[in-house]
Amino acid sequence: MSFVSSLLCLVIPMVVYAKDAPGQVILWPASGTPVLRFSFGKFRDLGSTGKQHNYVTDTTAENVWGKRISDASFTLYLFDKSKTRVGEGWISLSNVGAGQVVKFQTN
């Protein structure tokens, strides 16, 4: 069975400026039977260009569904301590078998 989702949003109320912010795990979808488990590590500052900072985090996506995921795309929104949206990222997964874990970095 083919599973396709596009431009679905993952909202992560993470503190991107804190040096020791804990990692976060998000199940998608948030209600019902989970399909994917996303795990985000601590954000690391890669430097800045003027007022804009670039961050990276180690990310894993695990297919917790019993079926292959042929294609899934997510927009990732990041928020600071005051719940102001401070960043945006993109996650795209393809051909992820049941129980398979995919590791990558998110910028």
N, C-alpha and C positions, 0 to 999 in steps of 0.2 A: 504494500500500500504506500502511496506517495503522500508525504506530509509537506505542505508548502505553507509558509507564513512569510509575509513581507511587511516591512516597516512597522513591526510591533515594537512597542516601547518597553524597555526595562528602566524602571526608575530606581536609582540607587541613592538613598539619602546618606551619602558617605561624606565624611569630613576629609576633603582632599588636601587641606593645608596642614593637618596635624601630622607630625612626624611618626608617631606611634599609633596611628589609627588601626584598629583591628580589621582583619579581613572580613568579608561578608559573603554569605551564601544566600542565593535566591533560587527558589523553585519557580519554574514557569510551566503552566500558568499558575497564578497565585491561588486559585480555587479549583477544586475538582482534582482529577488524576494528574499528577505531575508528568511532564514530558521531558524537561531538561532541568538539570541542576547546574547553576553557574556558581563558581567560587572565584572570588576576587581577592588578590593579595593586597598588601600595602602599596599605596601609590608612591612612586619615586619621582622626584622633580628632575627633569632632564635639562633644565635651564630655561631661560626666558629670552624673548626678543621684545624689548620694551616692556609693556604692561602685561603681555601674554606669556603665560607659563605653559610648558609642555610636561605632561606626566605620563608614566607608563606603569602598568600593573600586570603581574602574572595572572593569567586567567585559565580556568579549566571549565569545560562544558561536558557534562556527562548525560548521555541518553539514558534516562531512567524509565523510558517507555518500552514496551515489548516489541516495538517495530522499528524498522530503519527510518531515519529522517533523511529524505533526499535533499531538501533545501530549506533553510530557515535563516531569516535575516532580522536583526534587531537594531534599533536605535537605542543608545545608552545615554541617559542624562545624568549628570553629576551635580551634586548640590553641596554648598559649604555649610558651616555651622548654623548660619542664620536662615537656612533653607532657600538661599538664593541660587538659582541655576548658574553654575560657573563653567560647565564643560559639556561636551557632547562627543560621543564615539559611535562606532559602528561595529557590529559583530555579524559575521556571515559564516554559516556552517553548511557543509554539504556532505552527503554520503556518510552519515554517522550511523553505524550499526547499533542494534539493541545492546545496552550495557557498555558501549564504547566510550572512552574518555578522550577528549581532544584538548591539548594544551597549547596555549598561544599567549602573546602579549597584546594588551589593549592599550592604545595611545589615546 
